Amino acid sequence: MRKQWVIYLGIAMLAGAIGGGLLAPAPVGAVAREIVELQQSVNQLIQGQQALQTQLTQNDAVEKTLIEQSLDSVNKLSGTMNSLQKSVQDLQANSGARLDSMSTQVQGVSDNLQELLARMGKLNQQLTDIQNSIQGIDSKLSTGAPGSSPTAMPGALPNAGATPGTLPSAPGGNSAAPYTPAATPAGSLPSADLLYSNGLRDLNGKKYDLATQEFQDYLKYYPGTELASNAEFYLGEIAYAQEDYSQAIEAYSKVIDNYPRSFKLAPAHLKKGLALVASGQKASGIRELRTVISKYPGTDEERRARAKLHDMGLTA
């Protein structure tokens, strides 16, 4: 287009010069010289236009090449981003499953540790009782109390669970009075430790009905023990596993309301929030999950609450 305009301009200038030469009373030689100069000028303009056109063509080619390279880079980057996004999604899914598995394992270890601590406390109390009994026997022996034996057999200690019998004969052939342990109530339940261990074992074995009965018996007969809050929490876990979310929410709420010093407070808040969301009470569940994040920072429960809110498209 520019070339045409330049040619038209040159032709117009040439025509004007010729017309001026014809109209002016100039000599013929001068007119011819001017015409030649004009032709040279026109040729120079045409050459300049051609050079400019060549340069523009080259620039267009370079720009086209750069644009194609940029498009290729953008396409590659887009593919990389898609692959990265898929990897992140897969990682989040796998991380959620691993977190659930690790959380279950950690809870089991924590429960076993608490149970061990409780048993150690009871064992220590039993040792103290035995020591007191031995000291009492030693005191009776030293004061020559009647009916006491110079050597007391371990099985004859009070409340030690020995079979009814008689103490060894005292010196001089006098027999000691028969020893009978304290009577136990008929149809007594297993000990708190045994009942709790059985419930935990049946829970892990997915024998939910049996585990529910055992934990309920534990709460009925041993409500003041350190593991009572755990038993209540596991009743909620059983209900949650069976998708009985209303019952699960009730059990988790009892842990939160009745056991303010329980190790299960953070898990109870988390699982209550998850149960509320699963039962359709999303607003309440979201509030509960945000409570976990604010009250228990840095814990596994806080990370799981954040992950759940992220899956729901929400922020903490």
Kinemage of the C-alpha trace (Angstrom):
@kinemage 1
@onewidth
@group {chain A} dominant
@subgroup {mainchain}
@vectorlist {calphas} color= white
{ca met a 1} P 0.000 0.000 0.000
{ca arg a 2} L 2.816 2.385 0.903
{ca lys a 3} L 4.634 1.483 -2.292
{ca gln a 4} L 1.609 2.462 -4.376
{ca trp a 5} L 1.340 5.800 -2.643
{ca val a 6} L 5.027 6.524 -3.237
{ca ile a 7} L 4.678 5.617 -6.914
{ca tyr a 8} L 1.609 7.824 -7.212
{ca leu a 9} L 3.487 10.655 -5.540
{ca gly a 10} L 6.444 10.250 -7.900
{ca ile a 11} L 4.177 10.155 -10.926
{ca ala a 12} L 2.362 13.228 -9.683
{ca met a 13} L 5.648 15.074 -9.178
{ca leu a 14} L 6.853 13.990 -12.593
{ca ala a 15} L 3.610 15.047 -14.203
{ca gly a 16} L 3.770 18.367 -12.402
{ca ala a 17} L 7.306 18.925 -13.559
{ca ile a 18} L 6.475 18.049 -17.122
{ca gly a 19} L 3.429 20.255 -17.054
{ca gly a 20} L 5.427 23.079 -15.560
{ca gly a 21} L 8.093 22.623 -18.178
{ca leu a 22} L 5.532 22.726 -20.924
{ca leu a 23} L 3.827 25.761 -19.562
{ca ala a 24} L 6.966 27.669 -18.580
{ca pro a 25} L 9.009 29.346 -21.151
{ca ala a 26} L 12.150 27.409 -20.087
{ca pro a 27} L 14.682 26.068 -22.531
{ca val a 28} L 14.225 22.537 -23.746
{ca gly a 29} L 17.581 21.377 -22.346
{ca ala a 30} L 16.774 22.583 -18.860
{ca val a 31} L 13.438 20.846 -18.952
{ca ala a 32} L 15.029 17.571 -20.013
{ca arg a 33} L 17.561 17.820 -17.214
{ca glu a 34} L 14.832 18.414 -14.641
{ca ile a 35} L 12.902 15.449 -15.977
{ca val a 36} L 15.964 13.232 -15.589
{ca glu a 37} L 16.496 14.440 -12.032
{ca leu a 38} L 12.880 13.794 -11.214
{ca gln a 39} L 13.119 10.286 -12.633
{ca gln a 40} L 16.191 9.649 -10.513
{ca ser a 41} L 14.332 10.927 -7.462
{ca val a 42} L 11.389 8.683 -8.246
{ca asn a 43} L 13.729 5.694 -8.673
{ca gln a 44} L 15.343 6.471 -5.338
{ca leu a 45} L 11.949 6.659 -3.694
{ca ile a 46} L 10.957 3.364 -5.255
{ca gln a 47} L 14.192 1.721 -4.035
{ca gly a 48} L 13.677 3.147 -0.559
{ca gln a 49} L 10.140 1.828 -0.562
{ca gln a 50} L 11.339 -1.609 -1.615
{ca ala a 51} L 13.992 -1.634 1.108
{ca leu a 52} L 11.396 -0.556 3.652
{ca gln a 53} L 9.034 -3.258 2.454
{ca thr a 54} L 11.797 -5.858 2.738
{ca gln a 55} L 12.594 -4.702 6.261
{ca leu a 56} L 8.927 -4.845 7.252
{ca thr a 57} L 8.638 -8.333 5.811
{ca gln a 58} L 11.653 -9.466 7.800
{ca asn a 59} L 10.289 -7.861 10.966
{ca asp a 60} L 6.951 -9.574 10.411
{ca ala a 61} L 8.715 -12.901 10.076
{ca val a 62} L 10.691 -12.331 13.275
{ca glu a 63} L 7.545 -11.251 15.148
{ca lys a 64} L 5.664 -14.272 13.862
{ca thr a 65} L 8.464 -16.562 15.002
{ca leu a 66} L 8.507 -14.926 18.458
{ca ile a 67} L 4.726 -15.211 18.763
{ca glu a 68} L 4.821 -18.896 17.804
{ca gln a 69} L 7.578 -19.535 20.339
{ca ser a 70} L 5.604 -17.688 23.027
{ca leu a 71} L 2.487 -19.730 22.241
{ca asp a 72} L 4.478 -22.939 22.467
{ca ser a 73} L 5.886 -21.841 25.838
{ca val a 74} L 2.418 -20.938 27.108
{ca asn a 75} L 1.026 -24.299 25.992
{ca lys a 76} L 3.867 -26.155 27.686
{ca leu a 77} L 3.419 -24.105 30.843
{ca ser a 78} L -0.321 -24.780 30.800
{ca gly a 79} L 0.323 -28.513 30.483
{ca thr a 80} L 2.821 -28.378 33.328
{ca met a 81} L 0.353 -26.484 35.517
{ca asn a 82} L -2.381 -29.026 34.806
{ca ser a 83} L -0.054 -31.879 35.710
{ca leu a 84} L 1.013 -30.059 38.868
{ca gln a 85} L -2.602 -29.384 39.845
{ca lys a 86} L -3.472 -33.055 39.368
{ca ser a 87} L -0.454 -34.067 41.439
{ca val a 88} L -1.500 -31.691 44.218
{ca gln a 89} L -5.054 -33.066 44.179
{ca asp a 90} L -3.761 -36.647 44.325
{ca leu a 91} L -1.399 -35.692 47.132
{ca gln a 92} L -4.226 -34.060 49.085
{ca ala a 93} L -6.411 -37.137 48.683
{ca asn a 94} L -3.602 -39.482 49.726
{ca ser a 95} L -2.622 -37.168 52.588
{ca gly a 96} L -6.196 -37.161 53.896
{ca ala a 97} L -6.294 -40.966 53.913
{ca arg a 98} L -2.872 -41.164 55.532
{ca leu a 99} L -3.835 -38.586 58.141
{ca asp a 100} L -6.940 -40.592 59.036
{ca ser a 101} L -4.887 -43.779 59.329
{ca met a 102} L -2.152 -42.079 61.351
{ca ser a 103} L -4.728 -40.408 63.579
{ca thr a 104} L -6.311 -43.777 64.348
{ca gln a 105} L -2.915 -45.280 65.148
{ca val a 106} L -1.930 -42.345 67.342
{ca gln a 107} L -5.228 -42.568 69.202
{ca gly a 108} L -4.621 -46.266 69.820
{ca val a 109} L -1.123 -45.599 71.145
{ca ser a 110} L -2.413 -42.756 73.334
{ca asp a 111} L -5.165 -44.939 74.740
{ca asn a 112} L -2.762 -47.759 75.472
{ca leu a 113} L -0.435 -45.315 77.210
{ca gln a 114} L -3.262 -43.920 79.325
{ca glu a 115} L -4.394 -47.411 80.193
{ca leu a 116} L -0.818 -48.345 81.151
{ca leu a 117} L -0.518 -45.245 83.338
{ca ala a 118} L -3.810 -46.068 85.039
{ca arg a 119} L -2.681 -49.635 85.683
{ca met a 120} L 0.656 -48.434 87.016
{ca gly a 121} L -1.165 -46.121 89.400
{ca lys a 122} L -3.319 -48.974 90.636
{ca leu a 123} L -0.310 -51.271 90.912
{ca asn a 124} L 1.481 -48.624 92.936
{ca gln a 125} L -1.541 -48.366 95.239
{ca gln a 126} L -1.620 -52.143 95.630
{ca leu a 127} L 2.087 -52.190 96.477
{ca thr a 128} L 1.488 -49.465 99.052
{ca asp a 129} L -1.338 -51.488 100.584
{ca ile a 130} L 0.825 -54.591 100.687
{ca gln a 131} L 3.651 -52.656 102.287
{ca asn a 132} L 1.268 -51.266 104.912
{ca ser a 133} L -0.029 -54.771 105.595
{ca ile a 134} L 3.502 -56.115 106.010
{ca gln a 135} L 4.354 -53.253 108.327
{ca gly a 136} L 1.221 -54.052 110.360
{ca ile a 137} L 2.218 -57.702 110.626
{ca asp a 138} L 5.754 -56.758 111.618
{ca ser a 139} L 4.356 -54.432 114.255
{ca lys a 140} L 2.165 -57.236 115.682
{ca leu a 141} L 5.078 -59.647 115.680
{ca ser a 142} L 7.323 -57.186 117.478
{ca thr a 143} L 4.700 -56.538 120.184
{ca gly a 144} L 3.875 -60.247 120.572
{ca ala a 145} L 0.247 -59.864 119.555
{ca pro a 146} L -1.822 -63.006 120.277
{ca gly a 147} L -2.752 -65.216 117.369
{ca ser a 148} L -0.027 -63.813 115.104
{ca ser a 149} L 2.396 -66.037 113.277
{ca pro a 150} L 6.158 -65.503 113.340
{ca thr a 151} L 6.316 -65.885 109.571
{ca ala a 152} L 3.480 -64.558 107.507
{ca met a 153} L 2.898 -66.204 104.149
{ca pro a 154} L 2.281 -63.798 101.242
{ca gly a 155} L -0.929 -65.565 100.381
{ca ala a 156} L -2.350 -64.751 103.824
{ca leu a 157} L -2.380 -60.962 103.375
{ca pro a 158} L -5.793 -59.310 103.659
{ca asn a 159} L -7.635 -58.810 100.352
{ca ala a 160} L -4.823 -60.507 98.419
{ca gly a 161} L -7.216 -62.945 96.788
{ca ala a 162} L -5.829 -66.066 98.565
{ca thr a 163} L -7.818 -69.237 98.895
{ca pro a 164} L -9.518 -69.508 102.334
{ca gly a 165} L -7.329 -71.469 104.758
{ca thr a 166} L -5.398 -71.215 107.996
{ca leu a 167} L -2.234 -69.408 108.904
{ca pro a 168} L 0.785 -71.478 109.939
{ca ser a 169} L 0.773 -72.732 113.523
{ca ala a 170} L 2.206 -70.469 116.153
{ca pro a 171} L 4.967 -71.693 118.447
{ca gly a 172} L 3.782 -73.963 121.220
{ca gly a 173} L 1.313 -75.804 119.000
{ca asn a 174} L -1.444 -73.172 119.179
{ca ser a 175} L -3.328 -72.928 115.894
{ca ala a 176} L -4.208 -69.541 114.414
{ca ala a 177} L -7.796 -68.620 113.631
{ca pro a 178} L -8.885 -69.459 110.045
{ca tyr a 179} L -8.431 -66.582 107.514
{ca thr a 180} L -11.293 -65.730 105.168
{ca pro a 181} L -10.869 -62.957 102.512
{ca ala a 182} L -13.454 -60.204 102.202
{ca ala a 183} L -16.577 -61.401 100.519
{ca thr a 184} L -17.157 -60.169 96.957
{ca pro a 185} L -20.603 -59.254 95.647
{ca ala a 186} L -22.345 -61.948 93.735
{ca gly a 187} L -22.163 -61.552 89.953
{ca ser a 188} L -19.486 -58.827 90.135
{ca leu a 189} L -18.274 -57.183 86.886
{ca pro a 190} L -14.740 -57.439 85.542
{ca ser a 191} L -12.260 -54.860 86.740
{ca ala a 192} L -12.238 -51.412 85.149
{ca asp a 193} L -9.009 -52.162 83.281
{ca leu a 194} L -10.281 -55.454 81.891
{ca leu a 195} L -13.634 -53.985 80.885
{ca tyr a 196} L -11.973 -51.031 79.122
{ca ser a 197} L -9.402 -53.257 77.374
{ca asn a 198} L -12.120 -55.577 76.124
{ca gly a 199} L -14.101 -52.633 74.781
{ca leu a 200} L -11.064 -51.233 72.972
{ca arg a 201} L -10.213 -54.641 71.538
{ca asp a 202} L -13.751 -55.201 70.240
{ca leu a 203} L -13.828 -51.674 68.802
{ca asn a 204} L -10.642 -52.302 66.833
{ca gly a 205} L -12.095 -55.633 65.729
{ca lys a 206} L -15.268 -53.816 64.546
{ca lys a 207} L -17.442 -55.786 66.967
{ca tyr a 208} L -19.440 -52.642 67.547
{ca asp a 209} L -22.386 -54.079 69.469
{ca leu a 210} L -20.150 -55.832 71.974
{ca ala a 211} L -17.839 -52.826 72.308
{ca thr a 212} L -20.829 -50.532 72.878
{ca gln a 213} L -22.082 -52.715 75.722
{ca glu a 214} L -18.640 -52.855 77.325
{ca phe a 215} L -18.057 -49.107 77.191
{ca gln a 216} L -21.562 -48.443 78.491
{ca asp a 217} L -20.917 -50.817 81.404
{ca tyr a 218} L -17.622 -49.057 82.051
{ca leu a 219} L -19.373 -45.680 82.271
{ca lys a 220} L -22.102 -47.168 84.450
{ca tyr a 221} L -19.863 -48.834 87.032
{ca tyr a 222} L -16.642 -46.802 86.767
{ca pro a 223} L -17.745 -43.234 85.886
{ca gly a 224} L -15.083 -41.506 87.998
{ca thr a 225} L -11.990 -43.104 86.454
{ca glu a 226} L -9.471 -41.382 84.208
{ca leu a 227} L -10.549 -43.391 81.180
{ca ala a 228} L -14.257 -42.608 81.462
{ca ser a 229} L -13.944 -39.787 78.914
{ca asn a 230} L -12.218 -42.204 76.514
{ca ala a 231} L -15.072 -44.679 76.879
{ca glu a 232} L -17.579 -41.922 76.080
{ca phe a 233} L -15.510 -40.822 73.088
{ca tyr a 234} L -15.379 -44.358 71.710
{ca leu a 235} L -19.127 -44.655 71.960
{ca gly a 236} L -19.185 -41.673 69.626
{ca glu a 237} L -16.652 -43.350 67.338
{ca ile a 238} L -18.794 -46.476 67.119
{ca ala a 239} L -21.880 -44.418 66.249
{ca tyr a 240} L -19.884 -42.411 63.665
{ca ala a 241} L -18.598 -45.611 62.031
{ca gln a 242} L -22.191 -46.842 61.783
{ca glu a 243} L -23.262 -43.441 60.316
{ca asp a 244} L -25.528 -42.799 63.297
{ca tyr a 245} L -24.425 -39.176 63.356
{ca ser a 246} L -26.995 -37.908 65.869
{ca gln a 247} L -25.835 -40.471 68.440
{ca ala a 248} L -22.209 -39.671 67.644
{ca ile a 249} L -22.795 -35.944 68.133
{ca glu a 250} L -24.413 -36.648 71.506
{ca ala a 251} L -21.457 -38.747 72.672
{ca tyr a 252} L -18.864 -36.215 71.518
{ca ser a 253} L -20.825 -33.433 73.235
{ca lys a 254} L -20.758 -35.383 76.516
{ca val a 255} L -16.966 -35.611 76.287
{ca ile a 256} L -16.723 -31.851 75.707
{ca asp a 257} L -19.222 -30.898 78.415
{ca asn a 258} L -18.447 -33.444 81.146
{ca tyr a 259} L -14.679 -33.935 80.897
{ca pro a 260} L -12.943 -30.538 80.572
{ca arg a 261} L -9.506 -32.063 81.275
{ca ser a 262} L -9.820 -35.046 78.970
{ca phe a 263} L -7.158 -35.884 76.412
{ca lys a 264} L -10.024 -36.428 74.001
{ca leu a 265} L -11.261 -32.817 73.899
{ca ala a 266} L -9.586 -31.905 70.597
{ca pro a 267} L -10.614 -35.177 68.849
{ca ala a 268} L -14.145 -34.785 70.237
{ca his a 269} L -14.472 -31.256 68.814
{ca leu a 270} L -13.097 -32.407 65.458
{ca lys a 271} L -15.302 -35.484 65.145
{ca lys a 272} L -18.344 -33.542 66.322
{ca gly a 273} L -17.732 -31.028 63.532
{ca leu a 274} L -17.346 -33.811 60.957
{ca ala a 275} L -20.504 -35.518 62.223
{ca leu a 276} L -22.460 -32.251 62.029
{ca val a 277} L -21.333 -31.709 58.426
{ca ala a 278} L -22.119 -35.331 57.520
{ca ser a 279} L -25.622 -35.016 59.020
{ca gly a 280} L -26.366 -31.903 56.955
{ca gln a 281} L -25.828 -29.343 59.722
{ca lys a 282} L -23.072 -27.573 57.787
{ca ala a 283} L -23.211 -24.204 59.547
{ca ser a 284} L -22.792 -25.798 62.991
{ca gly a 285} L -20.152 -28.170 61.681
{ca ile a 286} L -18.129 -25.323 60.160
{ca arg a 287} L -18.233 -23.433 63.467
{ca glu a 288} L -17.020 -26.535 65.307
{ca leu a 289} L -14.153 -27.077 62.850
{ca arg a 290} L -13.079 -23.448 63.196
{ca thr a 291} L -13.190 -23.894 66.973
{ca val a 292} L -10.692 -26.741 66.611
{ca ile a 293} L -8.394 -24.521 64.539
{ca ser a 294} L -8.525 -21.648 67.035
{ca lys a 295} L -8.268 -23.716 70.256
{ca tyr a 296} L -5.797 -26.427 69.241
{ca pro a 297} L -3.191 -24.902 66.872
{ca gly a 298} L -0.350 -27.127 65.766
{ca thr a 299} L -2.223 -30.364 66.445
{ca asp a 300} L -3.213 -33.118 64.051
{ca glu a 301} L -6.855 -32.197 64.704
{ca glu a 302} L -6.194 -28.622 63.573
{ca arg a 303} L -4.626 -29.847 60.305
{ca arg a 304} L -7.531 -32.206 59.642
{ca ala a 305} L -10.052 -29.419 60.335
{ca arg a 306} L -8.265 -27.126 57.860
{ca ala a 307} L -8.185 -29.893 55.246
{ca lys a 308} L -11.941 -30.494 55.639
{ca leu a 309} L -12.740 -26.777 55.291
{ca his a 310} L -10.481 -26.614 52.218
{ca asp a 311} L -12.303 -29.564 50.665
{ca met a 312} L -15.557 -27.648 51.257
{ca gly a 313} L -14.118 -24.591 49.483
{ca leu a 314} L -13.920 -22.573 52.702
{ca thr a 315} L -11.155 -20.820 54.648
{ca ala a 316} L -10.311 -21.192 58.269
